[in-house]
Amino acid sequence: MRSITRAAEQAVRKSVTVAAPIALAFEVFTGRIETWWPMASHHIGQADCAAVVIEPRAGGRWYERGVNGIECVWGQVLVWEAPRRVVLVWQLSAQWQFDPLLHTEVDVRFTAIDDRTTRVDLEHRGLEAYGADAMAMRDAFASPNGWNGMLDHYAQVAGSARG
Amino acid sequence: MTPHQTTLQARRFAALGDPTRLQVFTLIARAPLSVAEVADRLPVSRPAVSQHLKVLAEAGLVLRDSIGTRNLYRPDPDGMATMRDFIDSLWDVGLARFKAQAEALARTGTAASTKEKP
């Protein structure tokens, strides 16, 4: 069990073993995000989300497209090594808004255990940025969408976890 | 999250769930303040402000600095862990759904329902 979080260990690490070939696992993760991301509750546009897109190259964008066609950027692609690794820059603030000054990274590695099984190791790091950027956090605290908004998000996540 | 972490998190959120307490927290997040200074800025008595700050401190959201005879309250940086825990739980849900989706495709060549449960 993880002890109470300290600033020194502000990375989220997750591993999951998937009964799918590595190419398919990578394709579903990067190319069909809208089929698995908890989207109803976790997108940033005003309109309902039609798709989440990762442009398949380093330097590409990572964005959501609303049903109204408007695109909202989540971040960018830092590393693209299909089908073994992708590193995304996640620039969503505590207010669930794109913040160009915020830099956290989602590093996802895919390892073939056999022809039909893949291990996926995910690390979301740099989360201390949420604490280091005092100005941004101060705004987040002060905003009606800040902590209150997170409360709503949390309730929704908890709800979909049970579902 | 483990039950222990969930309890901590729930306590943080519960502490901010009270509108007055959220106002108190918002004020000291802008600048460290004493009990009297918070009471001057809100339609709340000093004893009530003290009580709200006590709850925020117990939830790990607020720290007290004693400077001479003054006690100043400020946000606890470890409270930032709330955001981390939130993202942690987000990936729990996301990866579980990803696994189900990839395995459905591997099994049948057909995508599972992409509709979220209400």
Interface residues (C-beta under 8 A of the other chain):
Chain A: M1 R2 I4 T5 R6 A7 Q10 V12 K14 V16 T17 V18 A19 A20 P21 L24 A25 V28 F29 R32 E34 T35 W36 W37 P38 M39 A40 H42 A94 R116 T118 V120 L122 H124 L127 E128 Y130 G131 M137 R138 F141 A142 W147 N148 M150 L151 H153 Y154 V157 A158 S160 A161 G163
Chain B: T2 H4 Q5 L8 Q9 F13 L16 G17 L22 F25 T26 A29 R30 G60 P75 P77 D78 M80 A81 T82 M83 R84 D85 F86 I87 D88 S89 L90 W91 D92 V93 G94 L95 A96 R97 F98 K99 A100 Q101 A102 E103 L105 A106 R107 A111 A112 T114 E116 K117
